[in-house]
Amino acid sequence: MAVKDIMDALREASVDNTKLTELIKDIKLIGSSLEVVYRLPKKELEEEIRRKTYQALENLPDVKNVNIRFVEGVPEVPPAFGQPAFTRRRVEGVKHLIAVGSGKGGVGKSTVAANLAVALSKLGYQVGLLDADIYGPSIPTLFGVKGERVHVDERNRLIPIEKYGIKILSIGFLLPSEDTPVIWRGPMLMKALTQFLFDVNWGNLDYLVLDLPPGTGDVQLTLAQNVDMTGAIVVTTPQDVALADVKKATAMFKEVNVPVLGVIENMAYFICPESGNKYYVFGKGKVLEFVRAYQLQVLGSIPMDPQVAETSDTGMPITLTNPESEVSKAFYAIAKLVSERILRR
Ligand SMILES: Nc1ncnc2c1ncn2[C@@H]1O[C@H](COP(=O)(O)OP(=O)(O)OP(=O)(O)O)[C@@H](O)[C@H]1O
């Protein structure tokens, strides 16, 4: 059970036209005990908020105790995100920002973001990689920079870590360590994300690859609405369950006018090392069928390869450790296609 599941459940409920998640000042999960502090815009809403919280959490049996507290106040809008929708801010020094999103977790979004960044860099571009996956920042592990400390420059801007020629910044560098309980403060987190996005000394980049949190929640939507993005890439696996969520992700980007550059089909097939035969473990052709129906494009299909996970654990993406593998070739082809497509626009 993660705070994310709780936030997802609470997001479904609203009082007085405001989602419960927007009223949260503080939320803390320690073991099976949940503590939520809400901002209370009107005293008379207290009972309704309590009732709707319990109702929303009914189907989460892992949450045993719920302690609800209130402080006076209205939903807080963080400073940089408080501007009207669609007044987007550019990230200083960045020519093109490509967001990598997914409808659901675990489909290989971070793997794609990491290898796409490497492939773009190998094509000769100046590349940065920004890991905004607050639920599970895995870029530091993929690049072997876990636990690195981030410094600031004279303008108080964060200085990315440089690895394999790529400038890397992860929200994981700023979050508390893994063994401390997850503490989620909505507006505080948004404020941190704002600094994390805009107050960074990237130098001059051709491409900044942004690894979004999985799903289509408030954080993803807020980021997509407020950051000037060249386009988004949606990662999926060919299972029906993942594809259903891709619809949500593409709809979210369309809703906020972020062009969807295309869909990457990850773990599309497995190549038997002995016979060289391809096996479409999760089914063949489903992603193509889906993207056609939604007038999207498949940017590429990445095979399933145990080396991907192995190389991730060693802190060097497969595009560097084994550039000749089928997986790497697919990533290089995607990077070429994406950069050509962006340059043609
Ligand atoms: N093509 C692939 N072949 C084999 N394993 C893969 C492939 N792509 C990703 N994986 C593995 O699948 C797991 C999930 O990948 P990853 O962390 O990139 O997914 P994610 O969508 O970013 O997940 P999360 O939502 O948790 O951030 C990792 O162990 C990764 O090494």
The ligand as an SDF file (V2000), in Angstrom:
LIG
                    3D

 31 33  0  0  0  0  0  0  0  0999 V2000
   12.1590   -4.2500  -22.5300 N   0  0  0  0  0  0  0  0  0  0  0  0
   12.3310   -4.7560  -21.3150 C   0  0  0  0  0  0  0  0  0  0  0  0
   12.7640   -6.0320  -21.1500 N   0  0  0  0  0  0  0  0  0  0  0  0
   12.9230   -6.5580  -19.9110 C   0  0  0  0  0  0  0  0  0  0  0  0
   12.6870   -5.8990  -18.7760 N   0  0  0  0  0  0  0  0  0  0  0  0
   12.2630   -4.6250  -18.8760 C   0  0  0  0  0  0  0  0  0  0  0  0
   12.0570   -3.9840  -20.1310 C   0  0  0  0  0  0  0  0  0  0  0  0
   11.6320   -2.7160  -19.9030 N   0  0  0  0  0  0  0  0  0  0  0  0
   11.5690   -2.5610  -18.5540 C   0  0  0  0  0  0  0  0  0  0  0  0
   11.9550   -3.6960  -17.9480 N   0  0  0  0  0  0  0  0  0  0  0  0
   12.0040   -3.9320  -16.4880 C   0  0  0  0  0  0  0  0  0  0  0  0
   10.6920   -3.7580  -15.9870 O   0  0  0  0  0  0  0  0  0  0  0  0
   10.7330   -3.1360  -14.6980 C   0  0  0  0  0  0  0  0  0  0  0  0
    9.9110   -1.8620  -14.7110 C   0  0  0  0  0  0  0  0  0  0  0  0
   10.5550   -0.9280  -15.5470 O   0  0  0  0  0  0  0  0  0  0  0  0
   10.5700    0.6310  -15.2020 P   0  0  0  0  0  0  0  0  0  0  0  0
   10.9950    0.8790  -13.8000 O   0  0  0  0  0  0  0  0  0  0  0  0
   11.3110    1.3090  -16.2970 O   0  0  0  0  0  0  0  0  0  0  0  0
    9.0130    0.9170  -15.3370 O   0  0  0  0  0  0  0  0  0  0  0  0
    8.1930    2.2150  -14.9770 P   0  0  0  0  0  0  0  0  0  0  0  0
    7.0150    2.1910  -15.8880 O   0  0  0  0  0  0  0  0  0  0  0  0
    9.0500    3.4170  -14.9970 O   0  0  0  0  0  0  0  0  0  0  0  0
    7.7870    1.8670  -13.5230 O   0  0  0  0  0  0  0  0  0  0  0  0
    7.2610    2.8620  -12.3750 P   0  0  0  0  0  0  0  0  0  0  0  0
    5.8760    3.1610  -12.7750 O   0  0  0  0  0  0  0  0  0  0  0  0
    7.3580    2.0140  -11.1560 O   0  0  0  0  0  0  0  0  0  0  0  0
    8.1530    4.0600  -12.3770 O   0  0  0  0  0  0  0  0  0  0  0  0
   12.2150   -2.9040  -14.3960 C   0  0  0  0  0  0  0  0  0  0  0  0
   12.6910   -3.9720  -13.6320 O   0  0  0  0  0  0  0  0  0  0  0  0
   12.8730   -2.9230  -15.7670 C   0  0  0  0  0  0  0  0  0  0  0  0
   14.2230   -3.3150  -15.7220 O   0  0  0  0  0  0  0  0  0  0  0  0
  1  2  1  0
  2  3  1  0
  2  7  2  0
  3  4  2  0
  4  5  1  0
  5  6  2  0
  6  7  1  0
  6 10  1  0
  7  8  1  0
  8  9  2  0
  9 10  1  0
 10 11  1  0
 11 12  1  0
 11 30  1  0
 12 13  1  0
 13 14  1  0
 13 28  1  0
 14 15  1  0
 15 16  1  0
 16 17  2  0
 16 18  1  0
 16 19  1  0
 19 20  1  0
 20 21  2  0
 20 22  1  0
 20 23  1  0
 23 24  1  0
 24 25  2  0
 24 26  1  0
 24 27  1  0
 28 29  1  0
 28 30  1  0
 30 31  1  0
M  END
$$$$
